[in-house]
Structures are given as C-alpha cells and as structure tokens.
Amino acid sequence: MLCRETDSNNDKDVMAKPKIVICMGSSCFARGNEKTVEACENFLASRGLKDEVDVDLGASLCTGNCADGPIVIVDGKIYKHVDPLVMRDILEATFPQKG
C-alpha cells in the first residue's frame, strides 16, 4: 500500500513508502518492543515488502507515551500497548494480502 505525495519541486505525484516507527526508548524496549521489531521484520519479509516500507527500527527514541508503551507509529497513527500479535494485526490491516 503505497501513498501518493506531490513533489513540490515539479508538482508530480510520487509514490511514498509507508512509514513504520517502532519506539526503542528505554520503557518500550523494557516492555518488549525488540520482539515487535522482529515480528515486523518477519512479516515484511514474508510478504516481500521490505523494500516497499520505510521502517525506522532503531533510531526512534521516546515518543512521550511511556505509560502506554510499547508504542508503534504507522504513517503517523500511534498504536499503544503493542506486542508482536498486535503488531501482526496492525500490519495485516495496513498491508492486506493480495489475491
């Protein structure tokens, strides 16, 4: 599922990669977000989407939602209390299987 964006330099539509940010701040990490990273990587690989999705797996620090962690952000939408099973549900909804 690629999103359309307009390139402001020449007003052409370009395809933007969906963006997944997985918080790796200390609270989310301690609550198991490293397993969520693994679940995300496995899902994207199994669907052949690794090159089609911009996944920020390590550079995201605290999002300020520590009490609701682990936190995952998909295209700007914040998901709270994410574990690997919830991550799979989010990915299934975001990238439905074709065919």
C-alpha positions as CSV (number, residue, x, y, z in Angstrom):
1,M,0.0,0.0,0.0
2,L,1.9,3.0,-1.2
3,C,0.8,6.5,-0.6
4,R,0.7,9.3,-3.1
5,E,2.5,12.5,-2.4
6,T,3.1,15.6,-4.6
7,D,6.7,16.5,-5.3
8,S,6.7,20.3,-4.6
9,N,9.6,20.8,-7.0
10,N,7.7,19.8,-10.1
11,D,4.1,19.1,-9.0
12,K,4.3,15.4,-10.0
13,D,2.7,12.6,-8.0
14,V,5.4,10.3,-6.4
15,M,4.8,7.1,-4.5
16,A,5.8,7.5,-0.9
17,K,6.7,4.5,1.2
18,P,4.5,3.8,4.2
19,K,6.5,4.6,7.4
20,I,6.6,2.4,10.5
21,V,8.3,3.8,13.6
22,I,8.9,1.4,16.5
23,C,9.9,3.2,19.7
24,M,13.1,1.9,21.2
25,G,13.1,4.2,24.2
26,S,14.0,2.5,27.5
27,S,10.4,2.0,28.6
28,C,9.2,0.5,25.3
29,F,12.4,-1.6,25.0
30,A,12.0,-2.9,28.5
31,R,8.4,-3.9,27.7
32,G,9.4,-6.0,24.8
33,N,9.5,-3.8,21.7
34,E,12.5,-5.7,20.4
35,K,10.2,-8.7,19.8
36,T,7.8,-6.3,18.0
37,V,10.7,-5.3,15.7
38,E,11.4,-9.0,15.0
39,A,7.7,-9.6,14.3
40,C,7.6,-6.6,11.9
41,E,10.7,-7.6,10.0
42,N,9.4,-11.2,9.7
43,F,6.0,-10.1,8.4
44,L,7.5,-7.7,5.8
45,A,10.0,-10.3,4.6
46,S,7.3,-12.9,4.3
47,R,5.1,-10.6,2.2
48,G,8.1,-9.3,0.1
49,L,7.6,-5.8,1.4
50,K,11.0,-5.0,2.9
51,D,11.9,-2.6,0.1
52,E,8.4,-1.0,-0.1
53,V,8.1,0.1,3.5
54,D,10.3,2.7,5.4
55,V,10.8,1.1,8.8
56,D,12.6,3.0,11.5
57,L,13.7,0.2,13.8
58,G,16.4,1.7,15.8
59,A,16.6,5.4,15.6
60,S,13.3,6.2,17.2
61,L,13.7,7.2,20.8
62,C,11.0,8.0,23.3
63,T,7.7,9.3,21.9
64,G,6.5,10.6,25.2
65,N,3.9,7.9,25.6
66,C,5.8,5.8,28.1
67,A,2.8,4.8,30.2
68,D,1.1,3.4,27.1
69,G,4.0,1.5,25.7
70,P,5.2,-0.3,23.8
71,I,4.5,2.3,21.1
72,V,4.4,1.8,17.3
73,I,3.6,4.6,14.8
74,V,2.3,3.7,11.3
75,D,2.0,6.6,8.9
76,G,1.6,9.0,11.8
77,K,-1.1,6.9,13.7
78,I,0.1,6.0,17.2
79,Y,-0.6,2.4,18.4
80,K,-0.3,1.8,22.2
81,H,0.4,-1.4,24.2
82,V,1.8,-3.2,21.0
83,D,3.1,-6.7,21.3
84,P,4.1,-9.0,18.5
85,L,0.5,-10.2,18.0
86,V,-0.9,-6.7,17.9
87,M,1.9,-5.7,15.5
88,R,0.8,-8.5,13.2
89,D,-2.8,-7.3,13.3
90,I,-1.7,-3.8,12.5
91,L,0.5,-5.0,9.6
92,E,-2.3,-7.2,8.3
93,A,-4.7,-4.2,8.3
94,T,-2.1,-1.9,6.7
95,F,-0.9,-4.4,4.1
96,P,-3.7,-6.8,3.3
97,Q,-2.7,-9.9,1.3
98,K,-3.4,-9.6,-2.4
99,G,-5.2,-12.2,-4.4
